């Protein structure tokens, strides 16, 4: 979105005027082309259908570009980045999501720096191959692995964090990429192409657009009732439950709670235990079998 400096209203950004609004992009040693949704959406409306549209665009143009930058609303940017990281297997080019807290056109916008540095990172090459070969989120001078991020603040420019994995790159006076932290996937000249393009390498990019919407998040909280848990576990055609537990994976020990999970398992529902904490992880040694 862009803010009209006269009226203050937000309107869709016209990417044909990208260089007009951000002339600094002309200093980058790369050719920039743009693609937009026919009808831009608020990131709060993001869903599996839009993820597939976005993935299809990247997949269709995968062989034509050295990297991709996705402009995305910050509210669901981590969700989209994580989804894309699993949709594209053996990724051999950068896909970097970025956005801003204040829109272009605002006096104090953070959009320009985020976009400029994202494009610069996506165009970084060394030894005839991209330096970054994974899905990332760039925001406020830091590049993160997308599926490790979470939006932590609705007001600060430093909106994102990656509690369990350090930043892949930090932008300051110099653009410092920590190559030891980057994804170490296989790479060769053939793997630059999509899987259907050539049949010479097992490491070619594989695009997996299929997703299952029959998955639910069950977030535990003190006082959660039998009726709530039962209603979720008995959703018709349910395929999976993401169980957000306390601390290192702790959950109620009440018989009705255990029975509800057991009943779901008998219906071939997969249950994944994840901690509600932003940092740390579930410690399986503490778990009791259901």
Secondary structure, DSSP 8 states (H G I E B T S, - for coil): -EE-TTT--EE---GGGHHHH-GGGGGSSS-------SS---GGG--HHHHHHHHHHHHHTGGG-SEEEEE--GGGHHHHHHHHHHHEET--SEEEEE--SS-BTSTT-SHHHHHHHHHHHHT-EETTEES--SEEEEETTEEEEGGG-EE--SSSS--EE-TTS--SEEESSSEEE-GGGS------SGGGSBTTT-SS-TTSBEE-------EEEEE--TT--HHHHHHHHT-TT--EEEEEEBTTTB----HHHHHHHHHHHHTT-EEEEEESSSSS---GGG----
